[in-house]
Amino acid sequence: MNKVKTSAEDVLLARRHFLGAAAAAAALGAGLVPRGAFAQEGAWSLRPGSEVDRINFVVWQFGNIYDEIAAQFEADWGVPVEKIIEPNIDPQIAKLTSMYAAGEDIDVLVSPLQTMASYIDQGIAAPLDGLPGLEDYAADMTPLARSIATRDDQIWGLPYLSIAWNFIYNSELLEKAGFADKPFTSWEELTEQCLKAKADGVSNYPLLWVAGAAFDPLPGTWFAQVANRGGRVFAPDMTPELGPGSVAREALQYFQDSFLKHEIADPDSLNLKFLPAVKVFNTGNHIYLGALHNYYMNLVNDPAQSPIAGKGRIHPLPGDGKTLAVTWYYMLSEATRDREWAWKLLQYLGGKTKDGAYTQALKLAKDSMLAPGYSSVMNSPELREVWSQRVDVDAMLGIFDKAVPYTDVVPAVNEPWYPQWNEMLNVELTACLRGQITADEACDNMVANIDRAKS
């Protein structure tokens, strides 16, 4: 049931669907709908007034979560769900954009950090303002999730998951190095502890970085260090803050010194993205692993997957613990066949199911330690009990409390030229960490590459 859309048709359909949803919400608020009609009362339990023969979402694969949530939606509402699932993020982006360009129906989509702004600017995503129950969701979002979801005073999605960058350490090796229960509290102390561990033969390379070239692994590790030191990579007006004396240069010099001057960082770090780095860390040959996403604690302390299970500890970046964080979202499409039903499906993926539960957010948090974007889920006793089997929950929540949005440190991530610049950034960072150019030369080249990326 594909269709080629015209702008006038889309506007009229979107307007009609919005008015239908608003009228239904108003009827509920005025008591026109029997209050005993729903298992739990709220926007999540209200059946849309329109009819559809099916509804769809376009996502990337993550276990079997989409089979389960689609089956629950169909059982609750009797509407078939078309699951368009690609194997990973890049193929999903390609599929989504090709469907939109072809004028196909798209009801709900998932967006990582790097595409959210372009989906908004291209008209692929639609704002959620005016939809019933949105204010309740917004009030329950964590400050991080609400901040990133808001653009031009409109909310553009419901949270899929939140991520914060942190360190992990091997408590057994740290004790052998003479620092039992005393992980570093400053960048200088990180170096000192690693030098001692290396000199004492505890570890050849005590420090393992997530430094494989890609959109997030290597840049994110550097950006997190910049954020921790109180700096930014770009100002809000997109002026680069990479000049002589900048915090960014200071952080990059430290990053390079860990490889070349002190020789405490494992050279293999430059080949390792997130999951491979965790697997190498799980061999038990490194004291520290940084900087990576909080949920990898789930793998480090899983006896079925890790030889060092039970020895992994989450640890904040030093000093005041400031770090980098981001939230990914499920978004409503402008190319939806029915805005009311799309909102209903969006709530199943990023909000509440018919029974009023945050079903998917809680499942992802319990099974995979993916941090939810809602305060009520993040702080629930049920989740705390599950997480406490793998991590110091207070320590992990403390890391989120001190996190700053990715877009505050790297606001250029929302610019159309950023993906091209990011590729050049990876080249410069890798060359610097291999000792082929200095930190100053790398930053000078990054500044020069901005114009190249825009051209």
Phi, psi and chi 1 to 4 in degrees:
 res  aa     phi    psi   chi1   chi2   chi3   chi4
   1 MET       -   47.8 -160.6  173.5   72.0      -
   2 ASN   -77.3  155.0  -61.0  -22.5      -      -
   3 LYS  -148.9  148.8   59.0 -176.1  177.6 -178.1
   4 VAL   -87.9  126.4  177.0      -      -      -
   5 LYS   -93.4  144.2  -64.1 -168.8  179.3  -68.2
   6 THR  -110.7  152.2   63.9      -      -      -
   7 SER   -62.8  -39.4   58.0      -      -      -
   8 ALA   -65.1  -42.5      -      -      -      -
   9 GLU   -62.2  -43.5  179.3 -171.3   20.1      -
  10 ASP   -62.5  -43.2  -73.2  -12.6      -      -
  11 VAL   -61.9  -44.4  169.5      -      -      -
  12 LEU   -65.7  -43.6  -70.4  171.5      -      -
  13 LEU   -63.5  -45.8  -80.3  172.9      -      -
  14 ALA   -61.2  -40.9      -      -      -      -
  15 ARG   -64.2  -44.5  177.3   64.2  175.1  164.8
  16 ARG   -64.2  -44.0 -173.1  168.5   70.2 -120.2
  17 HIS   -63.9  -40.1  -65.9  155.9      -      -
  18 PHE   -63.3  -44.3  168.5   74.2      -      -
  19 LEU   -64.0  -36.1  -69.3  175.3      -      -
  20 GLY   -62.8  -43.8      -      -      -      -
  21 ALA   -66.1  -41.0      -      -      -      -
  22 ALA   -64.8  -40.0      -      -      -      -
  23 ALA   -65.0  -41.3      -      -      -      -
  24 ALA   -63.7  -41.2      -      -      -      -
  25 ALA   -65.2  -39.8      -      -      -      -
  26 ALA   -65.4  -39.2      -      -      -      -
  27 ALA   -61.5  -41.0      -      -      -      -
  28 LEU   -64.1  -43.5  179.7   63.0      -      -
  29 GLY   -65.7  -31.1      -      -      -      -
  30 ALA   -87.1   -1.2      -      -      -      -
  31 GLY    83.8   13.8      -      -      -      -
  32 LEU   -76.2  -21.4  -60.3  178.9      -      -
  33 VAL   -99.8  131.5  177.1      -      -      -
  34 PRO   -54.1  126.5  -24.3   32.8      -      -
  35 ARG   -69.4  -17.2  -60.4 -173.0   65.6   82.2
  36 GLY   -92.0    8.3      -      -      -      -
  37 ALA   -75.0  -14.0      -      -      -      -
  38 PHE  -123.1  147.6  -49.5  113.5      -      -
  39 ALA   -60.8  -42.2      -      -      -      -
  40 GLN  -135.0  136.3  -65.9  -96.1  -15.0      -
  41 GLU   -88.9  139.9  -65.7  179.4    0.5      -
  42 GLY   152.8  173.8      -      -      -      -
  43 ALA   -58.6  -32.7      -      -      -      -
  44 TRP   -66.3  -23.0   53.2   85.3      -      -
  45 SER  -102.4    3.0   62.4      -      -      -
  46 LEU   -90.4  122.3 -179.0   65.2      -      -
  47 ARG   -76.5  130.8 -174.1  178.8 -178.5   88.0
  48 PRO   -58.7  150.8  -25.9   35.8      -      -
  49 GLY   -78.5  -17.8      -      -      -      -
  50 SER   -89.4  175.3   55.5      -      -      -
  51 GLU  -125.2  141.6  -64.0  -65.9  -25.0      -
  52 VAL  -135.9  154.4  -69.2      -      -      -
  53 ASP   -90.4  -16.4   60.2   -3.7      -      -
  54 ARG  -169.5  170.5   61.3 -174.2  169.7   88.1
  55 ILE  -147.1  152.7 -161.5   82.6      -      -
  56 ASN  -135.1  163.0   73.1   17.8      -      -
  57 PHE  -137.0  152.6   55.2   66.2      -      -
  58 VAL  -120.8  111.0 -174.2      -      -      -
  59 VAL  -139.2  174.7  -61.8      -      -      -
  60 TRP  -103.8  160.1   60.1   78.9      -      -
  61 GLN   -66.2  139.5 -172.8   73.9   50.2      -
  62 PHE  -151.1   95.5 -169.6   89.4      -      -
  63 GLY    55.4 -138.4      -      -      -      -
  64 ASN  -114.6   23.7   61.8   -7.4      -      -
  65 ILE   -62.6  -32.4   63.3  170.4      -      -
  66 TYR   -78.3  -30.4  -65.9  113.2      -      -
  67 ASP   -63.7  -43.4  -69.2  -25.1      -      -
  68 GLU   -68.0  -45.2  -66.8  178.6    0.2      -
  69 ILE   -72.4  -32.8 -156.3   69.4      -      -
  70 ALA   -67.4  -40.7      -      -      -      -
  71 ALA   -63.2  -39.0      -      -      -      -
  72 GLN   -66.4  -40.2 -175.9  171.7  -14.5      -
  73 PHE   -62.0  -46.4 -174.9   92.8      -      -
  74 GLU   -64.3  -39.2  -68.7  177.6    2.5      -
  75 ALA   -67.5  -36.9      -      -      -      -
  76 ASP   -75.2  -37.1  -74.6  -13.2      -      -
  77 TRP  -119.7  -10.2  -57.7  104.0      -      -
  78 GLY    70.9   19.9      -      -      -      -
  79 VAL  -112.3  123.3  174.0      -      -      -
  80 PRO   -64.4  144.2  -19.5   31.9      -      -
  81 VAL  -111.4  124.1  175.5      -      -      -
  82 GLU   -89.2  116.8  179.6 -172.4   11.0      -
  83 LYS   -97.4  113.3  -61.4  168.2  -71.3 -175.3
  84 ILE  -106.8   99.9  -57.8  170.2      -      -
  85 ILE  -119.8  120.3  -56.1  175.2      -      -
  86 GLU   -98.8  158.7  -66.6  -61.9  -44.6      -
  87 PRO   -69.1  -26.8   22.6  -34.0      -      -
  88 ASN  -154.6 -176.2 -147.1  -33.9      -      -
  89 ILE   -65.5  -51.1  -65.8  175.8      -      -
  90 ASP   -61.4  -46.8  -71.1  -19.7      -      -
  91 PRO   -61.7  -32.6  -23.4   33.5      -      -
  92 GLN   -67.4  -41.4 -172.5  -92.3  -12.3      -
  93 ILE   -61.5  -44.5  -66.1  170.9      -      -
  94 ALA   -62.6  -42.1      -      -      -      -
  95 LYS   -63.7  -46.1  178.4   67.7  174.6 -179.1
  96 LEU   -61.9  -48.8  177.7   72.2      -      -
  97 THR   -67.0  -34.9   52.4      -      -      -
  98 SER   -69.1  -37.5   64.7      -      -      -
  99 MET   -63.6  -42.4  -72.5  178.7   65.1      -
 100 TYR   -64.9  -43.5 -175.3   77.0      -      -
 101 ALA   -63.4  -31.0      -      -      -      -
 102 ALA   -84.5   -1.7      -      -      -      -
 103 GLY    77.3   21.8      -      -      -      -
 104 GLU   -79.7  158.0  -63.1 -176.7   41.4      -
 105 ASP   -69.6  131.4  -69.9  -43.7      -      -
 106 ILE  -136.1  121.9  -54.7  168.1      -      -
 107 ASP   -98.4  -50.2  -62.9  -52.5      -      -
 108 VAL  -136.5  144.5  178.3      -      -      -
 109 LEU  -139.4  162.3   55.1  106.1      -      -
 110 VAL  -112.7  145.3   64.4      -      -      -
 111 SER  -133.2  128.9  173.4      -      -      -
 112 PRO   -79.0  178.5   31.4  -33.9      -      -
 113 LEU   -53.3  -45.8  164.4   71.0      -      -
 114 GLN   -74.5   -8.8   62.4  -94.4   33.6      -
 115 THR  -116.1  -10.3   56.8      -      -      -
 116 MET   -57.6  -48.2 -176.4  173.5  178.3      -
 117 ALA   -65.2  -41.2      -      -      -      -
 118 SER   -68.8  -34.5   64.1      -      -      -
 119 TYR   -62.5  -38.3  -71.4  167.8      -      -
 120 ILE   -68.0  -48.4  -65.6  171.5      -      -
 121 ASP   -65.4  -34.2  -67.9  -20.3      -      -
 122 GLN   -82.0   -9.8  -66.5  175.6   60.8      -
 123 GLY    84.4    8.4      -      -      -      -
 124 ILE   -69.2  -39.6  -63.9  175.9      -      -
 125 ALA   -98.8  150.6      -      -      -      -
 126 ALA  -116.5  144.2      -      -      -      -
 127 PRO   -67.5  154.9   26.4  -34.4      -      -
 128 LEU   -95.1   -3.9  -54.3 -176.0      -      -
 129 ASP   -54.1  136.6  -63.3   66.4      -      -
 130 GLY    92.7  -13.2      -      -      -      -
 131 LEU   -76.1  142.2  -70.1  166.7      -      -
 132 PRO   -64.5  131.7   20.6  -32.1      -      -
 133 GLY    91.0   -6.6      -      -      -      -
 134 LEU   -60.9  -40.7  179.1   64.1      -      -
 135 GLU   -60.4  -36.8  -68.8 -176.6   -2.2      -
 136 ASP   -65.7  -42.2  -67.8  -24.8      -      -
 137 TYR   -63.0  -45.5  -75.3  121.4      -      -
 138 ALA   -60.8  -39.0      -      -      -      -
 139 ALA   -66.5  -28.7      -      -      -      -
 140 ASP   -90.2  -13.7 -165.8   20.2      -      -
 141 MET   -63.7  147.9  -74.4 -176.0 -166.4      -
 142 THR   -65.5  156.8   63.6      -      -      -
 143 PRO   -54.3  -38.1  -28.6   37.1      -      -
 144 LEU   -62.6  -49.9  171.9   71.1      -      -
 145 ALA   -64.4  -42.4      -      -      -      -
 146 ARG   -66.7  -37.7 -171.6  166.2   51.7 -110.0
 147 SER   -63.0  -47.2  169.1      -      -      -
 148 ILE   -74.2  -29.6  -61.6  174.9      -      -
 149 ALA   -74.2  -16.5      -      -      -      -
 150 THR   -96.9  127.5  -56.3      -      -      -
 151 ARG  -143.5  130.2  175.3  171.1  166.7  171.5
 152 ASP    52.5   41.5  -61.8  -29.7      -      -
 153 ASP    63.4   19.4  -63.8  -36.3      -      -
 154 GLN  -121.1  149.9  -67.1  179.3  -58.9      -
 155 ILE  -100.0  133.3  -67.7 -179.7      -      -
 156 TRP  -113.9    0.6  -69.0   85.1      -      -
 157 GLY  -173.9  167.0      -      -      -      -
 158 LEU  -107.0  141.1  -63.7 -176.8      -      -
 159 PRO   -67.5  136.7   19.9  -29.9      -      -
 160 TYR   -88.7  -52.0  168.2   23.3      -      -
 161 LEU  -165.3  161.3   56.5   87.3      -      -
 162 SER  -119.8  148.3  -68.5      -      -      -
 163 ILE  -132.5  136.5  -64.3  165.0      -      -
 164 ALA  -127.5  144.5      -      -      -      -
 165 TRP   -86.3  135.7  -87.6 -106.8      -      -
 166 ASN  -149.6  177.1   59.4  -94.0      -      -
 167 PHE  -104.0  159.4  -88.5   84.4      -      -
 168 ILE  -128.1  140.8  -61.0  174.2      -      -
 169 TYR  -127.9  155.6   68.0   89.2      -      -
 170 ASN   -92.2  108.1 -178.2  -38.7      -      -
 171 SER   -64.0  -32.5   60.3      -      -      -
 172 GLU   -67.9  -45.5 -177.0  178.6   66.0      -
 173 LEU   -68.9  -35.4  -79.6 -169.2      -      -
 174 LEU   -63.4  -38.1 -172.7   64.0      -      -
 175 GLU   -66.1  -42.2 -177.8  175.9   -2.7      -
 176 LYS   -62.0  -30.2  -72.9 -177.7  178.9  178.0
 177 ALA   -79.3   -4.5      -      -      -      -
 178 GLY    93.8   17.4      -      -      -      -
 179 PHE  -127.7   44.3  -56.1  104.5      -      -
 180 ALA   -53.6  125.2      -      -      -      -
 181 ASP    58.1   21.5  -59.9  -36.6      -      -
 182 LYS  -130.6   65.7  -65.1 -179.6  179.2  177.1
 183 PRO   -64.3  164.8   24.5  -33.3      -      -
 184 PHE   -58.3  151.2   64.9   84.6      -      -
 185 THR  -120.4   -3.2   58.4      -      -      -
 186 SER  -146.8  163.9   67.5      -      -      -
 187 TRP   -63.9  -37.5  -68.8  108.9      -      -
 188 GLU   -64.1  -39.4  -67.5   74.2   19.8      -
 189 GLU   -69.3  -33.4 -167.8  174.3    6.7      -
 190 LEU   -58.6  -45.7  170.9   60.7      -      -
 191 THR   -62.7  -46.8  -57.9      -      -      -
 192 GLU   -61.3  -44.7  -67.9  167.2    3.0      -
 193 GLN   -63.8  -42.0  -70.6 -171.2   -5.8      -
 194 CYS   -67.6  -39.3  -71.1      -      -      -
 195 LEU   -62.0  -42.5  -75.0  172.1      -      -
 196 LYS   -65.3  -44.4 -178.0  177.7 -175.7  -59.4
 197 ALA   -61.4  -38.0      -      -      -      -
 198 LYS   -68.3  -45.4 -173.4  178.6  179.8   71.9
 199 ALA   -64.5  -33.4      -      -      -      -
 200 ASP   -84.3   -2.3  -67.6  -12.6      -      -
 201 GLY    77.3   15.6      -      -      -      -
 202 VAL   -70.8  -37.4  175.6      -      -      -
 203 SER  -155.4  135.8  172.0      -      -      -
 204 ASN   -66.3  -41.5  -72.5  -27.9      -      -
 205 TYR  -131.9   92.9  -67.2  108.3      -      -
 206 PRO   -65.0  -22.2  -20.0   32.8      -      -
 207 LEU  -112.4  126.5  176.3   58.4      -      -
 208 LEU  -116.5  123.9 -173.1   66.7      -      -
 209 TRP  -100.0  153.0  -68.4  110.2      -      -
 210 VAL   -88.2   95.4  178.9      -      -      -
 211 ALA  -135.6   27.5      -      -      -      -
 212 GLY   -79.4  137.2      -      -      -      -
 213 ALA   -64.5  126.2      -      -      -      -
 214 ALA  -178.1 -178.4      -      -      -      -
 215 PHE   -59.2  -43.8 -175.2   86.1      -      -
 216 ASP  -114.3  -38.7 -127.1    6.9      -      -
 217 PRO   -54.6  -64.7  -29.3   37.6      -      -
 218 LEU   -67.8  -51.2  174.6   55.8      -      -
 219 PRO   -58.7  -41.2  -26.5   36.2      -      -
 220 GLY   -62.7  -37.6      -      -      -      -
 221 THR   -63.5  -40.5  -65.2      -      -      -
 222 TRP   -71.7  -44.7  178.8   45.0      -      -
 223 PHE   -58.8  -39.6  -65.3  160.0      -      -
 224 ALA   -63.0  -38.2      -      -      -      -
 225 GLN   -67.1  -39.3  -65.7  178.8   62.2      -
 226 VAL   -62.4  -46.4  174.6      -      -      -
 227 ALA   -61.6  -42.5      -      -      -      -
 228 ASN   -62.0  -35.3  176.0 -104.0      -      -
 229 ARG   -82.9    2.9  -66.5  171.0 -177.3  -91.9
 230 GLY    89.2   15.4      -      -      -      -
 231 GLY  -106.8 -177.5      -      -      -      -
 232 ARG  -137.6  162.9  -64.3 -179.5  -58.1 -157.2
 233 VAL   -93.4  -33.4  178.7      -      -      -
 234 PHE  -136.0  147.9  -72.6   90.0      -      -
 235 ALA   -79.4  164.9      -      -      -      -
 236 PRO   -57.5  -26.3  -28.2   36.9      -      -
 237 ASP   -87.6   12.4   65.6   -3.3      -      -
 238 MET    75.7   11.3  -55.0  -50.7  148.3      -
 239 THR   -70.7  126.5  -59.7      -      -      -
 240 PRO   -69.0  139.7   23.6  -33.4      -      -
 241 GLU  -110.4   62.2  -63.0 -167.2  -10.7      -
 242 LEU  -124.5   13.9  -61.5  166.4      -      -
 243 GLY   -77.5  176.9      -      -      -      -
 244 PRO   -54.8  134.7  -26.3   35.4      -      -
 245 GLY    82.8   -0.4      -      -      -      -
 246 SER   -74.2  157.0   63.7      -      -      -
 247 VAL   -61.7  -36.8  173.1      -      -      -
 248 ALA   -60.8  -41.4      -      -      -      -
 249 ARG   -67.9  -39.6  -70.3 -161.7 -175.2 -154.2
 250 GLU   -59.3  -45.1  177.5 -171.0    1.0      -
 251 ALA   -66.1  -39.7      -      -      -      -
 252 LEU   -67.8  -36.1 -174.8   53.3      -      -
 253 GLN   -63.2  -41.8 -174.5   62.6   60.5      -
 254 TYR   -62.2  -44.2  179.2   87.3      -      -
 255 PHE   -56.6  -48.0 -156.5    0.3      -      -
 256 GLN   -66.5  -42.1 -174.7 -166.5   56.9      -
 257 ASP   -59.8  -33.0  -75.2  -12.0      -      -
 258 SER   -62.4  -28.3   70.4      -      -      -
 259 PHE   -88.1  -49.9  -73.5   97.4      -      -
 260 LEU   -98.0  -44.2  -55.6  178.9      -      -
 261 LYS   -80.0  -49.0 -179.7  179.4  177.8 -179.0
 262 HIS   -95.2  -22.8  -56.1  -56.8      -      -
 263 GLU    54.5   41.5  -63.0 -177.6  -28.3      -
 264 ILE  -100.8  -18.0   54.8  176.0      -      -
 265 ALA   -91.6  134.9      -      -      -      -
 266 ASP   -66.9  121.9 -168.9  -28.3      -      -
 267 PRO   -57.2  -27.2  -23.3   33.5      -      -
 268 ASP   -63.7  -15.2  -76.1  -14.7      -      -
 269 SER   -52.5  -34.4  -58.6      -      -      -
 270 LEU   -70.0   -7.3  -62.0  171.4      -      -
 271 ASN  -108.0    2.6  -58.3  -44.5      -      -
 272 LEU  -113.3  120.6  -59.5  174.2      -      -
 273 LYS   -89.2 -166.4  -58.6  172.4 -172.5  176.1
 274 PHE   -58.4  -64.6  -66.1  111.5      -      -
 275 LEU   -63.5  -45.6 -177.1   56.5      -      -
 276 PRO   -58.9  -36.8  -26.1   36.2      -      -
 277 ALA   -63.9  -40.1      -      -      -      -
 278 VAL   -64.8  -41.0  173.6      -      -      -
 279 LYS   -63.4  -38.6  -69.4 -178.1  176.1  178.4
 280 VAL   -67.3  -42.6  171.2      -      -      -
 281 PHE   -60.8  -35.8 -177.0   72.8      -      -
 282 ASN   -68.4   -9.6  -76.3   -7.8      -      -
 283 THR   -71.3  -17.5   61.6      -      -      -
 284 GLY    88.6   20.2      -      -      -      -
 285 ASN  -103.7    0.3  -64.9  -43.2      -      -
 286 HIS  -128.6  146.4  -54.6   82.4      -      -
 287 ILE   -83.3  -45.5  -63.9  178.5      -      -
 288 TYR  -120.2  144.3  -69.9  110.3      -      -
 289 LEU  -129.2  124.7  171.8   60.0      -      -
 290 GLY  -159.8  164.2      -      -      -      -
 291 ALA  -102.5  134.6      -      -      -      -
 292 LEU  -142.2  175.1   76.0  170.4      -      -
 293 HIS   -71.9  146.4  -59.7  167.3      -      -
 294 ASN   -57.5  -33.8   55.9  -73.3      -      -
 295 TYR   -73.3   -9.8   54.1   79.7      -      -
 296 TYR   -70.3  -10.2  -75.4  109.5      -      -
 297 MET   -57.0  -28.8  -72.5  -60.8  -57.7      -
 298 ASN   -61.0  -35.1 -157.1   43.1      -      -
 299 LEU   -85.0  -37.0  -60.9 -179.3      -      -
 300 VAL   -63.8  -37.2  172.9      -      -      -
 301 ASN  -107.3   20.0  -78.0  -27.5      -      -
 302 ASP   -92.4  112.8 -179.3   -1.9      -      -
 303 PRO   -57.1  -26.7  -23.0   33.8      -      -
 304 ALA   -76.9  -15.4      -      -      -      -
 305 GLN  -124.8  -10.7  -56.2 -174.9   63.3      -
 306 SER  -136.0  124.5  171.9      -      -      -
 307 PRO   -65.6  -18.5  -21.0   32.9      -      -
 308 ILE  -106.2   21.2   63.7  167.5      -      -
 309 ALA   -53.3  134.8      -      -      -      -
 310 GLY    93.5  -14.3      -      -      -      -
 311 LYS  -103.5  -10.0  -58.7  170.6 -174.8  173.1
 312 GLY   -80.1  134.7      -      -      -      -
 313 ARG  -127.7  135.1  -57.6  -75.3 -173.9  -85.1
 314 ILE   -77.9  145.4 -162.1  167.2      -      -
 315 HIS  -146.3  136.3 -170.6   59.2      -      -
 316 PRO   -75.7  163.7   29.0  -35.1      -      -
 317 LEU   -64.1  157.9  -87.9   67.9      -      -
 318 PRO   -71.9 -177.0   27.1  -35.7      -      -
 319 GLY    65.8 -127.2      -      -      -      -
 320 ASP   -80.5    1.1   63.1    4.8      -      -
 321 GLY    80.5    5.5      -      -      -      -
 322 LYS   -59.0  139.2 -172.8 -179.8  -64.9 -178.0
 323 THR  -149.4 -173.3 -169.5      -      -      -
 324 LEU  -102.7  145.1 -157.6   64.1      -      -
 325 ALA  -152.2  157.9      -      -      -      -
 326 VAL  -152.6  157.1   70.2      -      -      -
 327 THR  -124.0  137.8  -62.9      -      -      -
 328 TRP  -101.6  156.8  -66.4   -5.4      -      -
 329 TYR  -133.2  153.3  -64.1   88.3      -      -
 330 TYR   -92.1  136.6  -68.2  108.7      -      -
 331 MET  -126.7  153.7  -53.4  179.2   81.0      -
 332 LEU   -87.2  138.1 -165.7   67.2      -      -
 333 SER   -91.5  145.7  171.5      -      -      -
 334 GLU   -69.6  -20.1  -82.0  -75.8    4.9      -
 335 ALA   -93.6   24.0      -      -      -      -
 336 THR   -71.4  150.3  179.8      -      -      -
 337 ARG   -81.7  -20.0   74.9 -159.3   77.6 -158.4
 338 ASP  -160.7  111.2 -172.5  -59.0      -      -
 339 ARG   -63.9  -36.7 -175.4  171.7  167.5   87.4
 340 GLU   -63.2  -47.6  -69.1  178.7   69.5      -
 341 TRP   -72.8  -32.4  -82.1  104.9      -      -
 342 ALA   -63.4  -40.1      -      -      -      -
 343 TRP   -64.1  -38.3  171.3 -125.3      -      -
 344 LYS   -61.5  -46.2 -178.3   63.0   62.5 -175.5
 345 LEU   -67.9  -39.0 -178.0   60.9      -      -
 346 LEU   -58.0  -39.1  176.5   61.2      -      -
 347 GLN   -65.5  -34.5  -68.9  177.8   77.4      -
 348 TYR   -65.3  -33.7  -91.2   59.3      -      -
 349 LEU   -83.6  -41.0  -64.6  174.2      -      -
 350 GLY  -123.7    6.8      -      -      -      -
 351 GLY  -140.5 -129.5      -      -      -      -
 352 LYS  -105.6  147.0  -65.7 -178.2  177.5  179.9
 353 THR   -85.6  179.5   45.5      -      -      -
 354 LYS   -57.4  -29.8 -172.1  177.7 -176.5 -179.7
 355 ASP   -81.9    4.1   56.5    2.8      -      -
 356 GLY    83.2    9.0      -      -      -      -
 357 ALA   -98.9  147.7      -      -      -      -
 358 TYR   -81.7   69.5  -76.2  111.4      -      -
 359 THR   -58.2  -53.5  -59.4      -      -      -
 360 GLN   -72.9  -40.8  176.6  137.4  -60.2      -
 361 ALA   -60.2  -42.7      -      -      -      -
 362 LEU   -68.4  -38.7 -172.7   58.3      -      -
 363 LYS   -63.9  -47.5  177.2  177.0  175.9   55.8
 364 LEU   -61.0  -39.0  -70.6  171.6      -      -
 365 ALA   -68.9  -41.9      -      -      -      -
 366 LYS   -73.9  -43.8  -68.8  170.2   65.4  175.2
 367 ASP   -78.3  -37.7  -67.2   -8.0      -      -
 368 SER  -124.4    3.2  -55.2      -      -      -
 369 MET    58.4   29.2  -75.8 -165.6   64.9      -
 370 LEU   -79.6  120.7  -61.4  174.5      -      -
 371 ALA   -66.8  130.9      -      -      -      -
 372 PRO   -75.1  158.6   26.4  -32.3      -      -
 373 GLY   -93.4   10.8      -      -      -      -
 374 TYR  -117.7  133.4  -64.8  101.9      -      -
 375 SER   -62.6  -38.7  -63.9      -      -      -
 376 SER   -65.2  -32.0   63.0      -      -      -
 377 VAL   -79.5  -45.0 -176.2      -      -      -
 378 MET   -57.2  -35.7 -176.8   84.5   96.1      -
 379 ASN  -103.9   13.2  -62.5  -58.1      -      -
 380 SER   -73.5  140.7   69.2      -      -      -
 381 PRO   -57.7  -35.8  -24.4   34.4      -      -
 382 GLU   -60.4  -45.3  178.6 -175.8    4.3      -
 383 LEU   -70.3  -40.4 -173.7   57.7      -      -
 384 ARG   -58.1  -41.3  173.7  176.4  -75.6  -90.0
 385 GLU   -63.1  -42.1 -179.7 -179.6   -6.0      -
 386 VAL   -68.1  -48.0  173.2      -      -      -
 387 TRP   -63.2  -32.6  -82.5   -1.5      -      -
 388 SER   -63.9  -15.2   64.3      -      -      -
 389 GLN   -76.0  -15.4  -60.2  169.8   20.1      -
 390 ARG  -124.9  -16.6  -59.8  -78.9  165.1   79.8
 391 VAL  -155.6  156.3   69.7      -      -      -
 392 ASP   -73.9  103.9 -179.1  -28.6      -      -
 393 VAL   -62.2  -43.2  179.3      -      -      -
 394 ASP   -62.0  -38.8  -71.5  -26.9      -      -
 395 ALA   -64.4  -41.4      -      -      -      -
 396 MET   -69.2  -42.7 -167.2  171.2   85.6      -
 397 LEU   -64.8  -32.7  -64.7 -176.9      -      -
 398 GLY   -64.0  -35.8      -      -      -      -
 399 ILE   -63.1  -42.8  -71.2  170.5      -      -
 400 PHE   -65.3  -36.7  -87.1   97.1      -      -
 401 ASP   -61.5  -28.7  -73.3  -17.3      -      -
 402 LYS  -103.1   12.5  -63.9  170.5 -178.5  173.3
 403 ALA   -84.6  147.1      -      -      -      -
 404 VAL  -114.1  144.1  -65.8      -      -      -
 405 PRO   -58.3  140.1  -24.4   34.7      -      -
 406 TYR   -49.5  -41.3 -158.7  112.5      -      -
 407 THR   -71.1  -15.2   48.0      -      -      -
 408 ASP   -76.9  -30.4  -73.9    1.8      -      -
 409 VAL   -90.2  -37.0 -179.1      -      -      -
 410 VAL  -130.0   67.3 -163.7      -      -      -
 411 PRO   -60.8  -20.8   18.0  -30.0      -      -
 412 ALA   -66.9  -11.6      -      -      -      -
 413 VAL   -59.7  -20.7   72.2      -      -      -
 414 ASN   -89.3   -2.0  -70.4  -30.8      -      -
 415 GLU   -85.2  145.9  -64.5  -63.0  -51.8      -
 416 PRO   -62.5  -24.9   18.5  -30.3      -      -
 417 TRP   -85.8   -6.2   49.0  -93.9      -      -
 418 TYR   -62.9  -44.9 -177.6   81.5      -      -
 419 PRO   -55.0  -41.5  -27.5   37.5      -      -
 420 GLN   -65.4  -42.4 -179.0   66.9   26.5      -
 421 TRP   -65.4  -36.2 -174.5   78.2      -      -
 422 ASN   -61.3  -39.0 -178.0  -81.6      -      -
 423 GLU   -62.8  -42.3  -67.9 -178.1    7.9      -
 424 MET   -66.8  -36.3  -59.8  174.0 -174.8      -
 425 LEU   -59.0  -43.8  167.6   67.6      -      -
 426 ASN   -60.6  -38.6  -87.4  -74.9      -      -
 427 VAL   -63.7  -45.4  172.4      -      -      -
 428 GLU   -67.7  -42.6  -59.6  -58.7  -28.2      -
 429 LEU   -64.1  -43.2  -73.7  175.2      -      -
 430 THR   -63.8  -43.8  -58.9      -      -      -
 431 ALA   -61.8  -38.7      -      -      -      -
 432 CYS   -66.1  -48.2  175.1      -      -      -
 433 LEU   -70.2  -21.7  -60.9  179.6      -      -
 434 ARG   -85.0   -6.5  -68.6 -171.4 -174.2  -80.4
 435 GLY    85.0   13.8      -      -      -      -
 436 GLN   -81.0  -26.0  -63.4  163.7  -16.2      -
 437 ILE  -141.4  161.6   57.0  176.0      -      -
 438 THR   -81.4  168.5   67.0      -      -      -
 439 ALA   -63.2  -37.4      -      -      -      -
 440 ASP   -64.9  -44.7  -72.1  -27.8      -      -
 441 GLU   -63.1  -40.6  -71.0  171.0  -28.9      -
 442 ALA   -60.6  -45.3      -      -      -      -
 443 CYS   -68.3  -38.5  -72.7      -      -      -
 444 ASP   -60.1  -43.0  -73.0  -18.6      -      -
 445 ASN   -65.7  -38.3  -67.7  -18.2      -      -
 446 MET   -61.4  -40.9  -67.8  175.3 -156.7      -
 447 VAL   -64.8  -44.9  173.4      -      -      -
 448 ALA   -63.9  -30.7      -      -      -      -
 449 ASN   -72.8  -14.5  -75.3  -20.3      -      -
 450 ILE   -61.2  -47.0  -64.8  172.7      -      -
 451 ASP   -65.3  -36.4  -73.5  -21.3      -      -
 452 ARG   -64.5  -40.0  -68.7  177.8   57.6 -158.8
 453 ALA   -67.7  -30.9      -      -      -      -
 454 LYS   -77.1  -22.9  -68.6  179.0  178.1  177.3
 455 SER   -79.8      -   62.7      -      -      -
